[in-house]
Amino acid sequence: MSSGAGGSGSGGYILGVSNPVGTGSTLNYIGKHAYAYTGLIISPTGATAQHSALKFNTPSNSYLVAYGNWGYAVATSSDLTVIIEVNGEVIFREIIPDGDSIDSPVIWPLIFPPDSLIEIKYIFDNGSDAIWFALTGEIH
């Protein structure tokens, strides 16, 4: 594995730094480490459509082993649905029924294949609620 910024070394790691201290919807890299954090997302009042929280592509020559976690605050009685898609195919879907609580944060182990579009979405069935998502892991 090479060191320094930019390009990839013999290990295939992305060595450039992408938004290393920020929030947003993309995957950030520091060496072989990867992470994403949305920051707190306030869902629009009465919004029932799917909203994208994280959306990124995995590197073409590496796979991502990560832990995903999320938490939420419900301001109104809303069902919450969390969806993870890989290349448009749903691989995870969880529905938290109206008014139920969960131990937050929820943590799940994930492995994403090379050269794949990853999207994490959420739906609140009504009201104005808040949610956050984070992924932390390594590129292999």
C-alpha positions in Angstrom: 0.0 0.0 0.0 1.4 3.4 -0.9 1.1 6.5 1.3 0.3 10.1 0.5 -2.7 11.8 -1.1 -4.2 11.1 -4.4 -4.4 8.0 -6.6 -4.4 4.4 -5.4 -1.6 2.2 -4.2 -1.0 -1.5 -4.6 -3.7 -2.2 -2.1 -6.3 -0.4 -4.3 -7.2 2.1 -1.5 -8.4 5.6 -2.3 -5.9 7.8 -0.6 -7.4 11.2 -1.3 -9.5 12.9 1.3 -13.0 13.9 0.4 -14.8 16.3 2.8 -13.0 14.8 5.8 -14.9 16.7 8.5 -18.2 17.5 6.8 -21.7 16.1 6.6 -23.5 15.2 3.4 -24.9 12.4 1.3 -21.6 10.9 0.0 -18.9 8.5 1.2 -15.7 10.1 2.4 -12.3 8.4 2.5 -9.2 8.8 4.6 -6.7 6.1 3.5 -8.5 2.8 3.6 -11.1 4.2 6.1 -14.5 5.3 4.8 -17.4 7.1 6.4 -20.5 9.1 5.8 -22.7 11.2 8.1 -25.8 13.0 7.1 -26.1 15.3 10.0 -29.6 15.8 11.4 -32.2 15.7 8.6 -35.6 17.4 9.3 -38.3 15.8 7.3 -40.8 18.2 5.7 -44.2 18.3 7.3 -46.6 15.8 5.8 -43.9 14.3 3.6 -44.8 10.7 2.7 -42.3 10.2 -0.2 -39.0 8.4 0.0 -36.1 10.7 0.7 -32.5 9.9 0.0 -30.2 10.3 3.1 -27.0 8.8 1.7 -26.1 8.0 -1.9 -22.7 7.0 -3.2 -20.8 4.6 -5.4 -18.3 2.1 -4.0 -14.9 2.0 -5.7 -14.6 -0.3 -8.7 -11.7 -2.3 -7.4 -12.7 -2.6 -3.7 -15.6 -3.6 -1.5 -16.8 -1.7 1.7 -17.2 -3.4 5.0 -19.0 -1.0 7.3 -21.3 -0.5 10.3 -24.3 1.6 9.6 -26.3 3.3 12.3 -29.2 5.7 12.5 -31.3 7.4 15.1 -34.4 9.5 15.0 -36.6 11.8 17.0 -40.3 11.7 16.3 -42.1 15.0 16.8 -45.5 13.5 15.8 -47.0 10.1 15.5 -45.3 8.8 12.3 -44.4 5.4 10.9 -40.7 5.4 9.9 -39.4 3.2 7.1 -35.6 2.8 6.5 -34.5 1.3 3.2 -31.1 0.3 1.9 -30.7 -0.3 -1.8 -27.7 -1.7 -3.8 -27.9 -0.9 -7.5 -31.6 -0.2 -7.1 -32.4 -3.5 -5.3 -33.8 -3.3 -1.8 -31.5 -5.3 0.6 -32.9 -3.9 3.8 -36.2 -2.5 4.8 -37.4 -1.8 8.4 -40.7 -0.2 9.4 -41.0 1.3 12.9 -44.7 1.5 13.6 -46.6 4.7 14.5 -45.5 6.0 17.9 -43.2 3.0 18.7 -39.8 3.8 20.1 -36.5 2.1 19.4 -33.2 2.0 21.3 -31.2 4.5 19.4 -28.9 4.3 17.6 -29.7 1.2 15.6 -26.5 -0.5 14.3 -26.1 -3.0 11.5 -23.1 -4.7 9.9 -22.9 -4.2 6.1 -20.8 -5.3 3.2 -21.2 -3.5 -0.1 -19.8 -4.9 -3.4 -17.3 -3.1 -5.7 -18.7 -0.7 -8.3 -22.1 -0.4 -6.8 -24.6 2.4 -6.2 -25.6 2.5 -2.6 -28.6 4.5 -1.4 -30.1 4.8 2.1 -33.6 6.2 2.1 -36.2 7.0 4.7 -40.0 7.7 4.8 -41.9 9.4 7.7 -45.6 8.8 7.0 -46.6 12.3 8.3 -45.5 15.1 10.5 -42.1 16.8 10.8 -39.5 14.5 12.3 -35.7 14.3 12.4 -33.4 11.5 11.5 -29.6 10.9 11.0 -27.6 8.2 9.3 -23.9 7.3 9.6 -21.6 4.6 8.0 -18.1 3.8 9.2 -15.9 1.2 7.8 -12.9 0.2 5.6 -12.3 -0.3 1.9 -10.8 -3.7 1.1 
